[in-house]
């Protein structure tokens, strides 16, 4: 187990427990984190779980697949270098304390 810190657009933070192997989307939904809509349930067919993962955390993650990059292009908020779909990011114990910022719109 570990923890993920979700940061809302207003700067408020919610620190939650995460289980090794869960997607960041699953972590958010299990803990009722606002702003992660996840309409497709993690099937990589929408962009409503868009998040920003920057800094040291981004460097610890494998890069996005071509399919994820394509889907990010239709995200409600303009993607950045730190944009990821939370359904495609797997939590690992090495990511304990990872900070995930939620965009204003999904």
C-alpha positions in Angstrom: 0.0 0.0 0.0 0.9 3.6 -0.5 -0.7 7.0 -1.0 -1.6 9.3 -3.8 -2.2 13.0 -3.3 -4.9 14.4 -5.5 -4.8 18.2 -6.0 -8.0 19.9 -7.1 -8.0 23.0 -9.4 -8.6 25.2 -6.4 -5.5 23.9 -4.7 -7.2 21.7 -2.1 -5.6 18.3 -1.5 -6.9 14.9 -0.8 -4.4 12.2 0.3 -5.7 8.6 -0.2 -4.4 5.1 0.2 -3.6 3.2 -3.0 -3.0 -0.5 -3.6 -0.1 -1.7 -5.7 -1.4 -2.5 -9.2 -4.5 -0.3 -9.1 -4.8 2.4 -11.8 -4.8 6.0 -10.5 -8.3 6.2 -11.9 -9.4 3.2 -9.7 -7.7 4.8 -6.7 -9.6 8.1 -7.3 -13.0 6.4 -7.8 -12.6 4.1 -4.8 -11.9 7.2 -2.6 -14.6 9.4 -4.2 -12.1 12.0 -5.5 -14.0 14.7 -7.3 -13.1 15.5 -10.9 -12.3 12.0 -12.2 -15.4 11.2 -14.3 -14.0 8.1 -16.0 -17.1 7.6 -18.2 -15.6 4.6 -20.0 -14.5 2.9 -16.8 -10.9 2.6 -17.8 -11.3 1.2 -21.3 -9.2 3.9 -23.0 -12.1 5.2 -25.0 -12.7 8.6 -23.4 -10.5 11.3 -21.9 -12.6 12.0 -18.7 -9.9 10.8 -16.4 -7.3 13.3 -17.6 -4.8 14.3 -15.0 -1.5 16.1 -14.7 1.5 14.2 -13.3 4.6 16.3 -13.2 7.9 16.6 -11.6 9.7 13.6 -10.2 6.6 11.4 -10.6 6.4 11.7 -14.3 10.0 10.5 -14.6 9.1 7.3 -12.7 6.3 6.3 -15.0 6.5 4.5 -18.4 5.6 6.9 -21.2 2.0 6.9 -22.6 1.1 4.6 -25.4 0.2 6.0 -28.9 -3.5 5.2 -28.1 -3.3 7.3 -24.9 -1.7 10.2 -26.7 -4.4 10.1 -29.3 -7.1 10.1 -26.7 -5.5 13.0 -24.8 -6.0 15.1 -27.9 -9.7 15.1 -27.3 -9.5 15.9 -23.6 -11.7 18.8 -22.5 -8.7 20.7 -21.1 -5.7 21.2 -23.4 -3.1 18.5 -22.7 0.4 19.4 -21.5 3.6 17.5 -21.2 2.4 16.2 -17.8 -1.0 15.0 -19.1 -1.9 11.4 -18.6 -5.1 9.4 -18.5 -5.3 8.2 -15.0 -6.8 4.8 -16.2 -3.4 4.2 -17.9 -1.2 4.9 -14.9 -0.6 2.0 -12.6 0.2 2.7 -9.0 3.3 1.0 -7.6 4.8 1.2 -4.1 7.7 3.1 -5.6 5.2 5.9 -6.4 4.2 6.4 -2.7 3.3 10.0 -2.3 2.7 10.7 -6.0 1.0 14.0 -6.6 -1.8 14.1 -9.2 -3.4 17.3 -10.3 -7.0 17.3 -11.7 -7.9 19.7 -14.5 -10.7 22.2 -14.2 -12.8 20.4 -16.8 -13.2 16.8 -17.9 
